[in-house]
Amino acid sequence: MFHFHLNNLALGSILVGLSAIVIAPTVAAADVDADQMEFFESKVRPLLADKCWKCHSNEKQSGHLRLDSLQHMINGGDSGPAIDPNDADGSLLIQAVRYESIEMPPDQKLSAREVGVLERWIRSGAKWPNQVAAAAQKRDSEDVTDEDRRWWAFQPIVRPEIPESIAENPIDLFVERRLAEKGLKLSPRASPQQLVRRIYFDLIGLPPPIESVNAFAAADDPDAFSRIVDDLLNRFEYGERWGRHWLDVVRFAQTNGYERDDEKPLAWRYRDYVIRSFNEDKPFDQFVREQLAGDEMQPITDDSLDATAFYRLGVWDDEPDDARQAEFDALDDMLSTTGTAFLGLSIGCARCHSHKFDPIPQEDYYRMLAFIRNVKPYEKADNETSSVFRDLPSGNGRTLAVSERGIESPVTNVLFRGDSGSPGPEVAPGFPRVLFPSLADSIAAIDQPDDTSQSTRRRSEFANWVTSEHNPLTARVIVNRMWHYHFGTGLVDTPSDFGKTGSRPSHPELLDYLASELIAGRWRLKPIHRLILSSKTWQQSSTGGDPLAEQVDPGNRLLWRQNTRRLEAESIRDAVLSLAGTLNTERGGRGFFPLMPPEVLAGQSRPGHGWDDSSPTERNRRSVYVFAKRGITDPLLEVFDVATTDQPVPDRTSTTVAPQALTLLNGRFVAEQSRAAADRLIAEYPVENSPENTA
């Protein structure tokens, strides 16, 4: 009886400890979902154009059905509506391409990958560009104009003037200036207890020890908070926390996806490289160059080679219907991810036609593709001679890395509608012309590599431009991501879209100030953390309470209070382990396999394949080390909106559903950790064996 009550007590203490950070309002999402638009333009539209529009478009309507607009799909044809945005499996389009009813297209069945694209599109709401990007003005011309070049994100970074006599944090100067324009002011500072909890979860993703909370609350020292910040930034857990953010952005996974979902051996080395880089405070420009062209750097290091697995992280079909088209699909995944992760541009939307909203002509897409055109395609990694592996310079084994075909790159052509079988004009490597005075200025000048080189060195040229002073995007994008993770929303609230379908910055001068500080500080991120965290803006209370502010700025874009934010799935799980006293701090390696319900494993095409058994101790490691298998997601993490691995995730969704509460109350994981917490409490605080206590 005593153990029963103590188990309940332990469970209750864990839930109470989590309640203040889990059960909280979420930050409002942006109206325009740039990721959905990019998915449509790069995956859905090309598929419809290639497989459907010949018989179902403006020119021809077999069965009185058109599939060239959302409204036409919903209106349907002779057999009824083609899609139901609320029921993908019940949509006639999906049944037809599965060959479950009408067999379409009649000449050749779509591949499983292609069917999956349509299923995913409908399940996500069947968003169509004129619907998703209704707020953006459609481009009338494919030419890049001076007006296009005047878009805020394409302007050079200008460091705002800061009065030399200012004593406060410059961040507060910019924020308070905007607030004053509306007759508003910052909210009071959060309580010491709130600040300590907030800073621990922000920087390391774990709850603070009660001793740290009490010590800070009792401290009468203005430097006490900065010492906590420095301490947390120097902990290994900082890299695990902030490395996880970056893994979202680059769609990290350790398997290929599709039916077999085989493992990408040694992909974990990329995850460990990212964590290590954040902990070392590696200059961000170096971090970028290593991922884009680490194998072309001199000297090559283990880090620079591990980093190039960036190109190998995407989904991969091991049995494509069209090998050449599949190669261009893989290249598109690399280029599209590069565009969103580093530049904040949906470059992939210009694959089949010039970008509908941003000044990115289709020719520019293929000029940028020419930088990576020589990359060897991914292949089955079932033996040590596979070209997806390379020897580490240190001699300590091999790693998953990129490699090229040699010093001569294949010709790159513009592909009509993105079809590899419809080549158009040949193009040379070049940068987005909107960032240059003219097309001629945007052409890359690449020296011919010598005979000892193993690559064209084109990617080095591209990486150097991405991190150069001539590119205003990279620095803005990364400091905006940092702001996003510290406040729950960025100064630009579409963190991977700085184009015309994205949002304008709420505080443009502040964004440029942070970007210029990053560059002046040699691209190191930790000083930017310190700058943000020491501001009154970050330290203010999240409750606010000013009725005028609620009326004038209900979305808090002017930052009159701190945002109340949900913890991510990983931090919830890790917090439970920490509170139970069972957290295993083992670092790095292939990762571990959470205990999975049998019904989840049975749902695989090969039940149980690729999902190993881990010991109970291994299963108590931090969530960043969960084996990232595309076909299986830990139900605990999934219910709390863990990032998908099929595409980059710049901003996680946040849902409120009943299974979240049920998981914390009745889930196996929480029950196990409650028992562990109870056992620990019994050991630490033994109770005398009295009739009263054993009754």
NUMAR-371313 format. One line per field, with one value per residue (C-alpha): residue number from 1; residue in three letters; x, y negated, z. Coordinates in steps of 0.001 Angstrom, whole numbers. Layout:
# NUMAR-371313
num NUM,... .
residu ala,... .
xx X,... .
yy Y,... .
zz Z,... .
END
This chain:
# NUMAR-371313
num 1,2,3,4,5,6,7,8,9,10,11,12,13,14,15,16,17,18,19,20,21,22,23,24,25,26,27,28,29,30,31,32,33,34,35,36,37,38,39,40,41,42,43,44,45,46,47,48,49,50,51,52,53,54,55,56,57,58,59,60,61,62,63,64,65,66,67,68,69,70,71,72,73,74,75,76,77,78,79,80,81,82,83,84,85,86,87,88,89,90,91,92,93,94,95,96,97,98,99,100,101,102,103,104,105,106,107,108,109,110,111,112,113,114,115,116,117,118,119,120,121,122,123,124,125,126,127,128,129,130,131,132,133,134,135,136,137,138,139,140,141,142,143,144,145,146,147,148,149,150,151,152,153,154,155,156,157,158,159,160,161,162,163,164,165,166,167,168,169,170,171,172,173,174,175,176,177,178,179,180,181,182,183,184,185,186,187,188,189,190,191,192,193,194,195,196,197,198,199,200,201,202,203,204,205,206,207,208,209,210,211,212,213,214,215,216,217,218,219,220,221,222,223,224,225,226,227,228,229,230,231,232,233,234,235,236,237,238,239,240,241,242,243,244,245,246,247,248,249,250,251,252,253,254,255,256,257,258,259,260,261,262,263,264,265,266,267,268,269,270,271,272,273,274,275,276,277,278,279,280,281,282,283,284,285,286,287,288,289,290,291,292,293,294,295,296,297,298,299,300,301,302,303,304,305,306,307,308,309,310,311,312,313,314,315,316,317,318,319,320,321,322,323,324,325,326,327,328,329,330,331,332,333,334,335,336,337,338,339,340,341,342,343,344,345,346,347,348,349,350,351,352,353,354,355,356,357,358,359,360,361,362,363,364,365,366,367,368,369,370,371,372,373,374,375,376,377,378,379,380,381,382,383,384,385,386,387,388,389,390,391,392,393,394,395,396,397,398,399,400,401,402,403,404,405,406,407,408,409,410,411,412,413,414,415,416,417,418,419,420,421,422,423,424,425,426,427,428,429,430,431,432,433,434,435,436,437,438,439,440,441,442,443,444,445,446,447,448,449,450,451,452,453,454,455,456,457,458,459,460,461,462,463,464,465,466,467,468,469,470,471,472,473,474,475,476,477,478,479,480,481,482,483,484,485,486,487,488,489,490,491,492,493,494,495,496,497,498,499,500,501,502,503,504,505,506,507,508,509,510,511,512,513,514,515,516,517,518,519,520,521,522,523,524,525,526,527,528,529,530,531,532,533,534,535,536,537,538,539,540,541,542,543,544,545,546,547,548,549,550,551,552,553,554,555,556,557,558,559,560,561,562,563,564,565,566,567,568,569,570,571,572,573,574,575,576,577,578,579,580,581,582,583,584,585,586,587,588,589,590,591,592,593,594,595,596,597,598,599,600,601,602,603,604,605,606,607,608,609,610,611,612,613,614,615,616,617,618,619,620,621,622,623,624,625,626,627,628,629,630,631,632,633,634,635,636,637,638,639,640,641,642,643,644,645,646,647,648,649,650,651,652,653,654,655,656,657,658,659,660,661,662,663,664,665,666,667,668,669,670,671,672,673,674,675,676,677,678,679,680,681,682,683,684,685,686,687,688,689,690,691,692,693,694,695 .
residu met,phe,his,phe,his,leu,asn,asn,leu,ala,leu,gly,ser,ile,leu,val,gly,leu,ser,ala,ile,val,ile,ala,pro,thr,val,ala,ala,ala,asp,val,asp,ala,asp,gln,met,glu,phe,phe,glu,ser,lys,val,arg,pro,leu,leu,ala,asp,lys,cys,trp,lys,cys,his,ser,asn,glu,lys,gln,ser,gly,his,leu,arg,leu,asp,ser,leu,gln,his,met,ile,asn,gly,gly,asp,ser,gly,pro,ala,ile,asp,pro,asn,asp,ala,asp,gly,ser,leu,leu,ile,gln,ala,val,arg,tyr,glu,ser,ile,glu,met,pro,pro,asp,gln,lys,leu,ser,ala,arg,glu,val,gly,val,leu,glu,arg,trp,ile,arg,ser,gly,ala,lys,trp,pro,asn,gln,val,ala,ala,ala,ala,gln,lys,arg,asp,ser,glu,asp,val,thr,asp,glu,asp,arg,arg,trp,trp,ala,phe,gln,pro,ile,val,arg,pro,glu,ile,pro,glu,ser,ile,ala,glu,asn,pro,ile,asp,leu,phe,val,glu,arg,arg,leu,ala,glu,lys,gly,leu,lys,leu,ser,pro,arg,ala,ser,pro,gln,gln,leu,val,arg,arg,ile,tyr,phe,asp,leu,ile,gly,leu,pro,pro,pro,ile,glu,ser,val,asn,ala,phe,ala,ala,ala,asp,asp,pro,asp,ala,phe,ser,arg,ile,val,asp,asp,leu,leu,asn,arg,phe,glu,tyr,gly,glu,arg,trp,gly,arg,his,trp,leu,asp,val,val,arg,phe,ala,gln,thr,asn,gly,tyr,glu,arg,asp,asp,glu,lys,pro,leu,ala,trp,arg,tyr,arg,asp,tyr,val,ile,arg,ser,phe,asn,glu,asp,lys,pro,phe,asp,gln,phe,val,arg,glu,gln,leu,ala,gly,asp,glu,met,gln,pro,ile,thr,asp,asp,ser,leu,asp,ala,thr,ala,phe,tyr,arg,leu,gly,val,trp,asp,asp,glu,pro,asp,asp,ala,arg,gln,ala,glu,phe,asp,ala,leu,asp,asp,met,leu,ser,thr,thr,gly,thr,ala,phe,leu,gly,leu,ser,ile,gly,cys,ala,arg,cys,his,ser,his,lys,phe,asp,pro,ile,pro,gln,glu,asp,tyr,tyr,arg,met,leu,ala,phe,ile,arg,asn,val,lys,pro,tyr,glu,lys,ala,asp,asn,glu,thr,ser,ser,val,phe,arg,asp,leu,pro,ser,gly,asn,gly,arg,thr,leu,ala,val,ser,glu,arg,gly,ile,glu,ser,pro,val,thr,asn,val,leu,phe,arg,gly,asp,ser,gly,ser,pro,gly,pro,glu,val,ala,pro,gly,phe,pro,arg,val,leu,phe,pro,ser,leu,ala,asp,ser,ile,ala,ala,ile,asp,gln,pro,asp,asp,thr,ser,gln,ser,thr,arg,arg,arg,ser,glu,phe,ala,asn,trp,val,thr,ser,glu,his,asn,pro,leu,thr,ala,arg,val,ile,val,asn,arg,met,trp,his,tyr,his,phe,gly,thr,gly,leu,val,asp,thr,pro,ser,asp,phe,gly,lys,thr,gly,ser,arg,pro,ser,his,pro,glu,leu,leu,asp,tyr,leu,ala,ser,glu,leu,ile,ala,gly,arg,trp,arg,leu,lys,pro,ile,his,arg,leu,ile,leu,ser,ser,lys,thr,trp,gln,gln,ser,ser,thr,gly,gly,asp,pro,leu,ala,glu,gln,val,asp,pro,gly,asn,arg,leu,leu,trp,arg,gln,asn,thr,arg,arg,leu,glu,ala,glu,ser,ile,arg,asp,ala,val,leu,ser,leu,ala,gly,thr,leu,asn,thr,glu,arg,gly,gly,arg,gly,phe,phe,pro,leu,met,pro,pro,glu,val,leu,ala,gly,gln,ser,arg,pro,gly,his,gly,trp,asp,asp,ser,ser,pro,thr,glu,arg,asn,arg,arg,ser,val,tyr,val,phe,ala,lys,arg,gly,ile,thr,asp,pro,leu,leu,glu,val,phe,asp,val,ala,thr,thr,asp,gln,pro,val,pro,asp,arg,thr,ser,thr,thr,val,ala,pro,gln,ala,leu,thr,leu,leu,asn,gly,arg,phe,val,ala,glu,gln,ser,arg,ala,ala,ala,asp,arg,leu,ile,ala,glu,tyr,pro,val,glu,asn,ser,pro,glu,asn,thr,ala .
xx 0,2815,4564,1315,803,4435,4289,1270,3117,6104,3887,2133,5391,6580,3312,3293,6885,5911,2550,3877,5873,3740,161,505,-885,966,2290,-14,1181,1756,-1173,1011,2648,5653,6644,3335,3771,7292,6141,3391,5621,8527,6639,2913,2655,5415,3711,289,1758,3669,1087,-2359,-2669,-2364,-5911,-7307,-6567,-7774,-6940,-8644,-11093,-11478,-14548,-15278,-12516,-9842,-6930,-5184,-6737,-7993,-11526,-11701,-10509,-13194,-15859,-14789,-16036,-18405,-17429,-17706,-15192,-11579,-10385,-11730,-9251,-10612,-10256,-7203,-7976,-11548,-10523,-11179,-7831,-5959,-8064,-7409,-3633,-3568,-5497,-8213,-11041,-10441,-6831,-5128,-2902,-3901,-568,1668,873,2440,5302,4755,6740,4499,1331,2772,3319,-361,-1515,609,-566,-4245,-3730,-2070,-5150,-4598,-3036,-2746,-441,-3130,-4693,-1487,120,-2949,-1245,1628,1396,1928,4781,3862,7292,10172,12669,14368,13832,15304,12051,12649,16109,14613,12826,13967,15742,17851,19209,22720,22908,23188,24357,22068,23677,23667,24283,27683,26309,23625,23803,21096,21161,20764,18046,15854,16484,14973,12073,11158,11294,8627,6537,6634,5181,2051,2035,3217,6097,7853,6301,7983,10837,9881,10414,13807,12251,10708,13941,16028,13545,13294,17052,17657,15079,16145,19817,20023,16452,16420,14789,17017,17967,15999,19308,20046,16593,16890,20438,19508,16359,18432,21345,21952,24374,23686,26057,24359,22231,25115,27086,24215,24166,27919,27709,24936,26600,29695,27813,27716,23933,23874,25077,22532,19724,20700,22005,18499,17143,19528,18655,15040,16125,18116,15583,18026,17235,19197,17134,16096,12323,9972,8896,12124,13343,16853,19479,21937,25005,27072,24548,24803,28254,26568,24377,27424,29275,26438,26374,30146,30115,27592,29525,32793,31030,32365,32000,28723,30271,32722,29843,28075,31148,31901,28433,28385,31987,33889,35529,37030,38527,42225,43175,40292,39427,37153,34718,34684,34077,31389,29633,29072,26591,24257,23852,22977,20198,17207,14708,15935,14063,16187,13978,12944,10851,13040,16633,17534,14477,15217,18736,17318,14780,17680,19577,16438,16184,19794,19339,15925,17206,20264,18007,15674,18301,20989,19322,15704,14552,12190,14512,12848,9694,11564,12357,9503,8860,10013,9003,5441,6131,9860,12324,13910,13724,13800,17176,18561,17400,19423,22404,22509,21917,25060,27139,26115,25412,28604,27708,27585,24058,23328,23429,22810,25183,25414,29183,32298,33222,30093,30855,28659,31487,34884,37929,38390,41632,42474,42459,39702,37364,34943,32052,28956,30010,29611,31837,31971,32486,35785,36984,34630,31012,28119,26365,23451,20356,17141,14546,11116,8583,11393,11341,14772,13703,12974,16276,16379,19185,22531,23467,26664,26958,25602,24074,20578,20647,18344,21305,23510,23275,22987,22890,26523,27616,25925,27899,30343,34012,35432,39043,39667,40860,44199,44558,45082,41653,38768,36066,35169,35467,32195,30649,33482,32678,29028,29820,32129,29395,26749,28950,30293,29577,27837,25063,22817,20648,22744,23515,19949,18494,20568,20129,16409,16397,18119,15503,12775,14026,14416,11011,8853,8592,11191,11517,10598,7944,8546,12099,12853,11112,12511,10873,7612,5409,7098,6645,8416,10480,8663,11863,14021,16693,17034,17402,20187,21827,21957,23230,25959,26923,27229,29527,31581,31960,33385,30120,30123,26682,27319,27847,24479,22889,24391,23177,19604,19405,20745,18044,15019,12992,13863,13718,10264,7247,5043,1830,1827,-1550,-1678,-5215,-4057,-1263,-3665,-5892,-3178,-938,-2764,-214,2697,4661,5926,7290,5579,5810,7672,5787,4428,5814,5342,8252,9207,8610,12252,12376,9202,10644,14065,12477,10627,13892,15661,12945,12879,16658,17164,18609,21512,24004,25888,26875,27025,27000,24360,21635,19092,15747,12800,10500,7909,4327,3952,1174,3548,6213,3577,2567,5883,6259,8760,7509,10265,12945,15520,14318,16743,16410,18067,18601,16494,19527,20154,16512,16979,19352,18459,15912,18319,19892,16687,17419,15847,13936,11629,9039,8664,8254,8273,4572,5526,7469,4924,1998,3915,4606,8174,9579,8928,12043,10713,11378,12990,11039,11811,8959,7278,3530,1892,-1334,-3650,-5114,-6450,-3697,-1168,-2823,-3513,132,1323,-1253,-1322,1625,4117,7111,5716,4584,8076,9724,7224,8192,11862,11221,9368,12237,14691,12594,12324,16083,16822,14141,13569,10447,10392,8687,5655,2104,1015,3276,2814,-946 .
yy 0,-2354,-1747,-2289,-5713,-6700,-5707,-7941,-10670,-10321,-10403,-13451,-15265,-14579,-15831,-18906,-19615,-19433,-21172,-24711,-24094,-21571,-22754,-26253,-28330,-28106,-30910,-31636,-30119,-32217,-32503,-31627,-28206,-28522,-24882,-23669,-25886,-24617,-21008,-21628,-23426,-20989,-17691,-17891,-20254,-18474,-15134,-16395,-18118,-15023,-12330,-13971,-17214,-15670,-14331,-16447,-20149,-23179,-21620,-18269,-17036,-13262,-12296,-16023,-16129,-18787,-18383,-21717,-23624,-22833,-23958,-21759,-18790,-19385,-19910,-16620,-14961,-12204,-10007,-12737,-14922,-13905,-14747,-15175,-17274,-15619,-12044,-11144,-7405,-8105,-10488,-9135,-10467,-8367,-5279,-5702,-6051,-3053,-1112,-335,-1494,-3366,-2781,-6101,-6878,-3943,-3399,-3076,-2937,-5611,-4517,-4146,-7353,-9291,-7954,-8937,-12505,-12851,-11194,-13508,-16562,-15760,-14816,-18181,-19982,-19910,-23365,-24965,-27976,-30553,-29495,-29219,-32369,-34499,-37353,-37417,-39071,-36690,-37698,-39077,-38523,-36072,-38936,-40065,-43796,-46549,-46524,-42847,-43723,-46266,-43549,-43933,-40548,-41198,-44507,-44663,-44316,-47797,-48089,-50584,-53367,-52801,-55792,-55354,-56508,-53832,-51753,-49252,-46242,-47489,-44878,-46695,-49988,-48678,-46910,-49790,-52223,-50215,-49820,-53554,-54231,-52382,-53740,-50425,-49290,-46101,-43873,-43474,-41024,-37405,-35941,-34406,-30945,-31498,-32864,-29923,-27392,-29316,-29586,-25904,-24742,-27339,-26405,-22743,-21435,-20107,-21297,-23075,-21428,-22884,-23971,-26183,-27734,-28515,-29838,-32260,-33387,-34178,-35786,-39506,-39779,-41480,-39044,-35900,-35410,-35889,-33250,-30786,-31582,-31024,-27793,-26385,-27453,-25521,-22297,-19436,-19450,-22815,-21205,-18414,-20942,-23390,-20673,-19181,-22474,-22278,-18633,-19751,-22281,-19753,-16842,-14545,-10838,-7598,-5692,-6105,-6076,-4406,-784,820,-2187,-768,-2334,-4985,-3548,-6043,-8876,-9307,-10805,-13862,-14272,-14036,-16522,-19027,-18641,-18964,-22071,-23863,-22995,-24241,-27425,-26779,-29919,-29552,-30442,-27560,-25305,-26171,-25688,-22312,-21015,-22339,-21601,-20077,-17482,-20280,-22183,-22122,-20375,-17904,-16928,-14327,-17143,-18579,-15135,-14160,-17436,-16554,-13857,-16860,-15843,-12239,-12805,-12938,-10217,-7785,-5271,-2154,-938,-4008,-3599,-6150,-6217,-9462,-11289,-9914,-11364,-14823,-14356,-13718,-16758,-18828,-17662,-18765,-22158,-22852,-22040,-24211,-27068,-26921,-26068,-28611,-31242,-31252,-30905,-28343,-27690,-24336,-26129,-27144,-23599,-23162,-26812,-30195,-30911,-32181,-34798,-35256,-36619,-33213,-32328,-28655,-29255,-30409,-27156,-25121,-27462,-26759,-23065,-23091,-23616,-20169,-18413,-16352,-14792,-11015,-9694,-7888,-4108,-1052,-1185,2543,2927,997,253,-1836,-5352,-6816,-6117,-7800,-7169,-9592,-11609,-10600,-6945,-6210,-4366,-5643,-8072,-8750,-11569,-13160,-12423,-13550,-11806,-13571,-16952,-17124,-17918,-16750,-19403,-21040,-21888,-23636,-20840,-21583,-21061,-19511,-16433,-14837,-13642,-17167,-19075,-22714,-25279,-24525,-26684,-27409,-27640,-30907,-32595,-34111,-37072,-39085,-39547,-41017,-44150,-42074,-38532,-38776,-39643,-36516,-34045,-32034,-32192,-28755,-27810,-24483,-22025,-20298,-16624,-15650,-16951,-14578,-17139,-20149,-22514,-24051,-23459,-25404,-28366,-28114,-27714,-30736,-32856,-31645,-32907,-36016,-39681,-39836,-37576,-39320,-36279,-33749,-35910,-37207,-33717,-32168,-35009,-34922,-31177,-31862,-34477,-32034,-29358,-31880,-33534,-30919,-33011,-34819,-38491,-37042,-34509,-32368,-31297,-29426,-31853,-35363,-35702,-37349,-34541,-34922,-37617,-40923,-41396,-42892,-44778,-45146,-47278,-44770,-41915,-43759,-44664,-41010,-39939,-42576,-41579,-37971,-38879,-41292,-38536,-36184,-34281,-32792,-32016,-31993,-35788,-36242,-33958,-36098,-39285,-38004,-36410,-39478,-41708,-42928,-41814,-38154,-38343,-39918,-38079,-36117,-37055,-40722,-41897,-45253,-45527,-48151,-45897,-42998,-45204,-46891,-43868,-40624,-38544,-40085,-40915,-44077,-41958,-43701,-40405,-37121,-34412,-31446,-28431,-24693,-22399,-20263,-16524,-15759,-18158,-16676,-13169,-14278,-16254,-13146,-11196,-13992,-14353,-10586,-10525,-7963,-10121,-8356,-10973,-8673,-10654,-10026,-6869,-5113,-5868,-3765,-2167,-3036,-212,-159,1156,4416,2928,193,2693,4888,2008,2001,3544,5888,6086,5362,4912,2284,1742,3223,3928,1532,2174,275,-1829,-2706,-3646,-6327,-8371,-11860,-11991,-13509,-10036,-8177,-6222,-8394,-5914,-7503,-4732,-4587,-7333,-6860,-7332,-9448,-11883,-11760,-12753,-15869,-16916,-15764,-16945,-14888,-13641,-13705,-17401,-20330,-21598,-25254,-25623,-22690,-22466,-22491,-20587,-20101,-16600,-14207,-11575,-14056,-14087,-10354,-9650,-11531,-9858,-6284,-5824,-3032,-5372,-7745,-4816,-3276,-6578,-7142,-3810,-4722,-8065,-6318,-3889,-6774,-8696,-5634,-5181,-8852,-9427,-6143,-6011,-4299,-937,-1929,-597,-4080,-4195,-620,-531 .
zz 0,891,-2434,-4292,-2736,-3263,-6919,-7334,-5478,-7788,-10843,-9486,-8805,-12336,-13821,-11605,-12581,-16222,-16023,-16028,-19166,-21043,-20569,-21964,-24812,-28086,-30225,-33123,-36381,-39472,-41865,-44850,-44730,-47007,-46466,-47878,-50907,-51515,-51185,-53726,-56209,-55981,-55586,-56326,-59283,-61312,-60673,-61748,-64801,-65883,-65149,-65189,-67102,-70560,-70150,-67301,-67796,-69689,-73060,-72464,-69834,-70002,-67997,-67615,-64992,-64608,-62210,-62823,-59916,-56440,-57220,-60310,-58239,-55633,-58304,-59867,-63031,-64072,-61110,-58485,-56601,-57207,-53719,-50224,-48183,-45035,-46288,-48364,-48461,-49544,-52315,-55807,-56994,-54444,-55132,-58857,-58601,-56247,-58919,-56364,-58631,-61871,-62908,-63555,-65299,-67511,-69258,-66169,-62465,-60281,-58059,-54329,-53850,-56227,-54623,-51251,-52448,-53374,-50143,-48047,-49971,-49408,-45748,-45124,-46439,-50220,-50189,-53653,-54240,-55039,-51734,-49693,-51044,-51568,-49753,-52248,-55626,-58523,-60782,-64196,-65729,-65514,-65725,-62520,-62108,-59970,-58027,-57221,-55966,-53574,-51554,-47952,-47685,-50784,-49477,-47968,-44199,-42699,-39111,-37345,-35363,-31606,-29290,-27646,-24318,-24191,-21027,-21835,-24109,-27730,-28287,-25772,-27543,-30793,-29079,-26777,-29697,-31548,-28404,-27714,-31157,-29993,-26457,-25003,-22812,-21782,-19128,-15727,-15328,-14755,-11289,-10494,-10467,-13897,-15348,-14178,-15530,-18808,-19322,-18557,-21071,-23640,-23594,-22566,-22762,-19182,-15935,-13400,-10101,-7220,-5661,-8679,-8530,-4822,-5136,-7896,-6091,-2994,-4858,-4434,-7327,-10686,-12403,-11106,-14211,-16643,-14745,-15219,-18945,-19254,-17293,-19495,-22753,-21690,-20954,-23430,-23153,-24937,-28163,-27793,-27393,-30144,-32419,-32364,-33703,-36659,-37325,-37813,-40425,-42496,-42301,-40432,-40498,-40393,-42957,-46588,-46248,-48738,-48418,-47219,-45233,-44989,-42754,-43911,-42161,-40178,-40639,-36885,-37409,-38953,-35856,-33610,-35834,-35441,-31649,-31485,-33690,-31501,-28351,-29846,-30973,-34442,-36587,-38440,-41798,-41348,-40284,-43554,-45750,-44194,-44997,-48547,-49524,-46603,-48847,-50963,-48021,-47287,-45182,-45068,-41494,-39956,-39174,-42679,-44170,-41636,-42443,-46098,-45083,-45299,-48950,-48023,-45493,-47834,-48649,-51296,-53447,-53990,-56858,-58874,-62007,-63783,-62526,-64296,-62983,-59514,-59731,-60421,-57631,-55248,-56537,-56077,-52463,-51883,-53534,-51997,-48505,-49081,-50132,-47151,-44502,-45361,-47560,-46448,-50064,-51596,-54535,-55206,-56376,-59547,-60667,-63149,-63979,-62798,-59205,-59125,-56453,-55838,-58421,-59061,-62775,-63675,-65304,-61937,-60344,-62839,-62631,-58890,-59530,-61695,-58539,-57239,-60553,-60294,-56921,-57171,-56624,-53396,-53711,-51595,-48666,-48051,-48387,-47434,-51053,-51609,-52845,-50116,-47640,-47447,-45282,-42410,-42630,-39047,-40040,-37522,-39857,-42476,-42657,-44716,-47034,-50435,-53408,-57013,-60350,-61039,-62253,-65247,-64440,-66614,-68660,-66842,-68868,-67958,-67826,-69260,-66456,-64433,-66667,-67083,-70520,-71779,-71693,-72734,-72907,-71287,-68292,-66373,-62567,-61212,-58190,-57784,-60122,-57869,-55511,-58248,-60395,-63564,-64898,-66007,-62465,-61093,-63219,-61107,-62055,-61268,-61893,-63564,-60879,-61320,-62156,-58503,-57489,-56835,-57604,-59723,-56727,-57816,-54412,-52771,-54975,-53990,-50262,-50330,-51881,-49398,-46540,-48296,-47614,-51003,-49706,-47152,-46471,-44525,-41480,-41285,-41545,-38749,-36222,-36964,-36238,-32925,-32078,-33083,-30676,-27826,-28291,-29991,-33156,-35210,-36031,-39417,-38460,-41562,-40636,-43869,-46220,-46567,-49977,-50935,-49613,-46251,-43638,-43327,-40144,-37178,-36235,-39374,-37699,-34866,-37352,-39167,-35868,-34825,-38260,-38218,-34663,-35785,-38663,-36534,-33941,-36580,-36951,-33443,-32040,-28285,-28070,-29797,-27194,-24429,-26083,-26423,-22982,-21178,-22674,-20741,-23752,-23229,-19421,-19195,-17855,-20223,-18429,-19409,-18214,-20012,-21489,-24003,-25241,-25623,-27731,-29820,-30373,-29499,-31411,-29463,-32613,-30872,-27986,-25072,-23177,-23487,-25345,-23429,-25243,-25276,-24714,-27680,-27514,-26715,-23780,-22312,-22458,-21194,-18352,-17169,-17150,-15314,-12672,-12172,-11718,-14489,-17286,-19004,-20245,-22620,-25713,-29432,-31490,-33546,-31027,-29180,-29966,-27697,-26705,-29472,-29260,-31243,-33361,-34567,-35617,-37251,-39484,-41340,-44788,-43122,-39523,-37020,-39680,-38787,-35233,-32714,-29007,-26585,-22899,-20343,-19461,-23109,-23527,-20866,-23024,-24246,-27046,-29559,-29714,-30618,-33796,-36501,-38645,-41201,-41130,-37334,-34768,-31011,-30082,-27063,-29242,-32043,-29852,-28808,-32413,-32966,-36306,-39418,-41199,-44759,-45288,-43439,-40428,-39655,-37162,-35456,-35352,-31944,-31422,-28461,-28505,-25869,-26326,-24915,-21499,-21659,-22520,-19449,-17210,-18496,-20837,-20185,-20259,-17614,-15463,-15563,-14675,-11862,-10338,-10688,-9001,-6183,-5634,-5560,-3036,-804,-889,-230,2409,4279,6400,9781,9776,11801,11581,10613,7573,6438,6740 .
END
